[in-house]
Amino acid sequence: MEFFGHIIDGVEVESLDGGRFDVYNPWTREVWAQAAEGGAQDARRAVASARTAFDSGPWPRMGRTERARWIHKLADRMEEKVDELAGYDSTNMAKPLEQAKHDVARSVWNFRFFADHQRDHCGEVFPMDSGHHCYSEFGPAGVVAAISPWNFPLMMASWKIAPAIAWGNTCIIKPSEDTPASVTHLGRLAAEVGFPPGVLNVLNGHGAPAGSSLTADWDVDRVTFTGSSTTGKAVMASAATHLAPVSLELGGKGANIVFDDADLDNAVYWAVEAIFRNAGQICLAGSRLFVQDGIYDEFMKRFVAKAEELQIGDPLAPGTKFSALSSRKHFDKVTGYVAQIEELGGHIYTGGVATDGSWVVRPTVADGLALDAAPYCEEIFGPVCIVNRFTDEAEAVRMANDTRYGLNAMLFTENLSRAHRVSSQLRAGTVWVNCFFIRDLRTPFGGVGDSGVGREGGNFSREFFTEPKAVVMQITR
């Protein structure tokens, strides 16, 4: 049985008290590994390692080009180990292997992008008329505590680690207790390629005490978290005790609007991807689907057919597009919502809960629910799409914005003016037009309302992971 320890000061170690917890394979529903159960003392030594590495180590004092070389070296090593990293995510959360390999490639790109971004992006010069010269510079903030989720274990961890270390910070990443494997292995790879000790630490364990000890530690200068809105509020309160800035990417209930002039084949393809990729376990999922009256019946016919075509099976098997949910706890949560649909007057076109004892909820499409019904307005975080009709643009915008979340939205139309007009009215951090899940790492990423606080990506990550400084000097006497 495999074991995943903490990576502290460049070495893989057990917890100080020897504690471990079981790690499950959601497809087989069996324990396949164990991980170190981090406690408050383990969190403290991880932070101490990162603090020492920042205060007296070489990493924040390196030239930008040299630091970029180290990060590219790690990215090279990740590409060499793509099968291992993808296999860990596939085994750890039942992610189809093809999708897991895509996630590794995205993770590699995260490291390469931020390595080059910090190297090539400098401060600004502000001309002054008073005989003074003013410029800005961006120095590393210090020690970063990062807490990443289980749905994209490696990719979401890399989204936090890459900009943090690229800008000269040191980092402690705590992966989800459900999916510790790939992130721990990333820490091993960083040590293998020769990262200075303490630059990248991995702390395994549960939200309490491991995660809460990290966020409350006074030696932590930044906290970045992706997860549920409820936990995000607790993280923010904990970081506030020592005024550490936070970046929170939280829940979502994405709106997907299909107008009657949309390219139906394209709209159906992306609607399937938006809610059924990764078994719907995506904060950006298009879980609320709005279809204009004129195409509703035809769209639903095609959408249901494509949902039923998805090949369900072992995530490691070739051709699998859809597999089990990540844990028994999450399976129970999602099935609870599915059970409510017909009880609340909704109609299920296809899908439902598997009856073979697996943790599978089949791709589920339903309509007929009231706009205040729990499956419609609460984040299910599973393969459940609730569909509604709309008559005109104003109604579509009103329904899409009628949520406490605001992470993302999609719209499908061939009318260019409508695309711009509706995009500007949607209350969301990202709007995709005629596509989904396409990212440019230079752009802001984050949400409004219960979907989070702050933005990351490109210069937005630079602002968060550095301490911007203004330097003003007199140049005439």
N, C-alpha and C positions, 0 to 999 in steps of 0.2 A: 504494500500500500504506500502510495506516495505521501510525502510530507512537505508542507510549505511553511517555512519558518518566517521570522522577521528578517529583513535586511537592514542591519543597523551598523553604521560605520564601515560599510563595505563587506560585511560578513553576515552569512545566514546563521541565525541563532534561534534557540528555543526561548519561550517566555521564561522570565525569572523564576516563576513558581512551577514551571513545567507543564502548565495547562495547555490542553489541545481541544479542538472541536472537530466534529465530523463534517465532511464535505460530500454532498450527494451528486450523483449523476441523475438528472431529472428524467431521462428517457428510461433507464433501467430501474430507477427509484431505489438504488443501492448506494451505500457509502463506497466511494472510490479513493478517497484521500483523507488526510487530516491536516489541519493547519494550527499554527500556534495561536493560543487564545491570549491576546494582549490585554494587560491590565494597566492601571494608572502608572505603575513603576516602569513598565515597558514603554509607554508613551513618553514618559519623562526622559528616559535614556535616548529615545529616538530624537526628541527635540534637542537634547543636550548635544548629540552628535551633529545635528544640523546647525546648531548655534555656534559650536566650535569651528565647524567648516566654514561658516560665513564670517565669523569674527577674525579668524586667524589663518584660514586656509587659502589656497591659491585660486579657487574658482571665481569669486567676485573680483579678483584682481587681475585676471587674465585679460589679454586683449580680445576684442570681439572676434577677430578672425580665428584665433586659437580656440576660443570657446566653441565657435561654430564647427571647427574641425572635429572636436571631441563628440559633439552631438551627431554629426554626420557619421562618425565612426560607430556610434550606437545604432543609428538607423541602418547602416550596412549590416551590422550583426543581426538585427531584427529580420532583415530580408533573407539572410542565410538560415534563419530559424523560423521561417514563416509556417512550416508544417507543424512544428511544436507549438508555437503560440496559438495558431488557429485551432489545433487539436485540443488544447486546454480549454479555450472558450466554448468549443463545440461540446466537449464532454461535460464541462462545468455548468452550462445553462441550456443545453439542448438546442443550441444555435446551429442551423444547417451549415455544414462545413464550407460550402461555397460562400455563404455570407460571412462566415468567420474569417476566411482568407481575405475577403474584401475589407473587413475591418482592420486586419493587420496592415494591409496596404495603406489604408487611411491613416493609421497610427504612424506609420513610417513617414508619410507625407506631413503629418503634424510636426514631427521633430525636424524634418528638413526645412519646412517653411519657416518655423520660428528661429531656427539656427541662422538662416539667411536674413530674416526680417530684422533681428537685433543687430546684425552685422552692418546692414545697409541703411538703416533708418537712424538718423541723428536728431539732435535738437534743432531748434529754430533760432534765427537771429532776428532781433526786433530793432530796426533803425530808430534812433532817437535824435531829436533836434537840439538837445541841450548839452552837447559835448560829452555825451555818455554812450557807452556801448552795452547792449543787453542781449543775453542769449539764454537759452534753456538747455538743461542737460537732464538725463534720465538715468539715475543710479539705482541699483538693485534695492529692493525694500528690506530684504532680510530673510527670515525663515518663513516658509510657506507651508501651511497645513492644508492638504487637499484630500477630500473625501469623495470617492467616485462610486457610481451605482453598478448594479449587477447586469443591466440589460445590454450594455456594450462595455464589457469589463476592461479590455485593453484600450479600446479607442477613446473612451471618455476619460480614462486615466491619463492617456497621452495628451489629450486636449488641455489638461491642467498642468502636467509635469513639463511639457515642452516649452511653453512661454515662461514658466517660472524659472527654470534653470537656464534658459537661453539668455534671459536678462540678468543673470548673475546671482540669482537667489539660490538658496539650498532648500530642499523639499522633503517633507514626509507625506507619503501617499498612503491613505488607508482605503484599500478596496473593500467592497461589500463582503460580509462574512459568507454570503452565498457563492461568491466567485473569486476566490483569492489566487487562483493558479496562475493565470497569464501575467498578472501584475507582479506577483512575486518573481516569476521567471524574468520579467523585464528588469527587476532589480538585480537579479543574478547576472544578466547580460551586461548591465552597466558596470558591475564589478569586474567582469571578465575583460572588458575592453580597457579597463584602467581608470575609470572615473575616480577622482580623489574621494577618499572616505568621507561620508557624511553629506555628500552633495545630493544623493538620492537614497532615501530611506523608505522602506516598506514596513508598515505596521499592520499586522493582521489582528482581527478581533471584531467584536460586536460594537454597535453604536455606543453602548455604555458597558464598561468604562473606557474602552479604547478611544472611540471617536470623541466623546465628551471631554476626556482628559486632554486631547490634542487642542480642541477649540478653546478651552479655558486656560491654556498655558500662557503665561505672561511673556515667554520668550518667543511666541509665535507672532509674526508681524502681519501676516495675511492669511485669510481663511477662504478657500473656494470649495463649494459644495454643490453636488448635483444629486437630487433625490426628491422625496415627497415634500409637498408644501408644509405639512405639519412638522416634519423633522427640520426643514429649513428655518422655520421660526425659532425652534429650539437652538439651532446652530447660531443664528443671529444674536439671540439673547446671551448665549455663552460668550461669543466673541466680544460682545459689547462690554463685558466686565473689565476688559483691558483695552477697549477701543481699537480692536483690530479691524480694519476694513474687511468687508465680506463681499463675495460675489456668489450669488445663489441662482442656479438654474433648476427650477422646480417643476411642478406638474403642468399638464396641458390637457386640453379638450379641443383639439384642432378642428376648425371648420373647413369643410371642403365643399365649395360652391360650383355647381355645374350648370351653366346657362344653356339655353336651348340652341345656341349657335355654336356650341363646342364641337370639336372633333371627337366624336363619341368613342372611337377606338382608343385614342390617346387618353381621354378622360377615364375610361374604364380601366385601362392598364394602370394608370397612376393611382386610381382609387383603390385597386387591389394592393398595390405596393404600399400605399400609405397606411392601411389598416391591418394587413395580414403579414407583411414582412416582419421577421423576428417574432412571429405569433402575436403581433399587436403590442409587444412590450417595448414601445417607443414613446417617449414623452411628446414627440412631434406627430403622433399618429392622427390620421384624419378620421377620427371616431364619430364626428357629427357630419353627416353627408346631406347636403341640400341640393335637390334636383328640381329644375324648373318644370312646371306642369306639362309643357308641350312635348317633352322627351322622357317623362318619368317612366312610363311603362316599358319603352324600348331600352332605356338605360338599365333599369332593374333586371330585365331579362338577361342582358349581356353581363351585368355585374355578378349576378347570382351564378351564372354559368361558369364564369372565370374563377369565382371563389371555389366552386365545386371541383375544378380541375387541379387545384393545388395538391401536389403529391405529399401525403403525410407519412412520416416514418422516422426511422433511426437517423439522427442528425449527421452521423458519420457515413451514411450510405449515399452513393452517387445518385443524383437526381432528386433528393429530398428537398422540398421547398418549405416545409412546415412541420413543426415537431411539438414536443411537450412544452408546457409552461415551466418556469424556472425552479419552482419549489412546490411542495405540498401546501404550504401556507398561502402562496399566491394562487394556486389552483383553486383552493377553497374560496378565496375572495372573488375570483372571476366567476366561478360557478354560481355563487350567490347572486350576482347581478343577472346572469343568464336566467336563473329561476324566476326572477321578478318580472321579466319582460311580458310573458303572457298573463301573469297574475295582475299586471297593471293595464291590461287591455291591448298590449302590443301583439304584432304578428311576426313570427319567425319564418323567413323564407327558406333559409338553409342554415345548417350548422347545429350548434348545441353541444352538449357535453358527451364525450366518448363514454361508452358503457363497458369498456374492456379493462377497467381498473387503472388505466394509464392517467397521467396528468395532462391529458390532451383536451382542449376545448376546440372543437372544429371551427373553421372560419364561419362566423355567424353574421347574418344580415337580417335586420329587423326594421319594421316601421310601425306607425300607429300609436306611438307613445306621446303622452302629454309632455309639454316642454319643461315641466317641473318634476318629471319622473326621474328617480335616481339613476337608472341606466343611461338616460339621456344627458343629464347635467353633471354627473360625478365622473371622475376619472376612473375608468375600469382597468386600464393598462393591460388589456388583453385583446384577442381577436374578435371584437364585437363592434359592429358598425350599426349605428342607429340613423335611419334615413328619414328625411322630411321633405315635403313638397314646398315650393314657393312660387309665387305668381310673378313678381317683378323684382327689379334691382333693389328697391328700397326695403322690401320685406326680407330679401336675402341678407342684406347688410345688418338689418335689425336683429334677425335671428342669430347670425354669426357672432355678433357682439354681445349677445345676451348670455354672458358667462363670466364667472369670476376669474377665469384663466385668460391668458393672452400671450401664449408662446409663439404660435404660428397659425397660418391659414393658407388655403389654396383656392384658386379660382380657375375655371376653364371657360374660355371664350375666344372667339376669333375676332372680336371687336376690340381694336386697339384702344380706342377712347374709353370704352367700358373697363378694360383691364387696368388702365391707369387710375380711372376714377374710383373704382371699387377698392383697389389696393390701398389708396390713400385714406379710405374711410374705415378700413378694418383695423381693429384694436389688437395688434399682434406685433411681436418682435421681428418676425420674418413672414413674408407673403410670397408664395410660389405661384407663378402664373403658367399654366399648361405644363407643369412638371412638379416634382417633389424630391426632397432630400438632396438637392444639388447645393454644394457649399463652395463659396470662395472664402478662403481663410482670412482675407483682408477685411471682410465685412463684419458688422456687429452681430453678435449672437446672444440672445437672452430674451426675457419676456417681461410682461407687465402684469399687474395684479398679483394673483396667487401663483403666477408662473415665474416669479423671481425678482431679483434686485441686481441691477448692473448689467454690463455687457462685456463679453470677451471676444477676441479675434483681432488680428492686426494691431493697429494703434490703440484699440480699446484694451487689449491685453497689456500693451506697454504701459498704459495709464494705470492699470490696476497693479501690475507686478513691479512697478518702480516707484521711486519717490522723485517726482518732477521737482526740479530746482531752477530758480531764476538767478542768474549772475549778472549784476549791474556794476559796471566799472567806469570811472571817469577817465576820459582819454584826452581832455584838454585842460590846461591850467590857466 
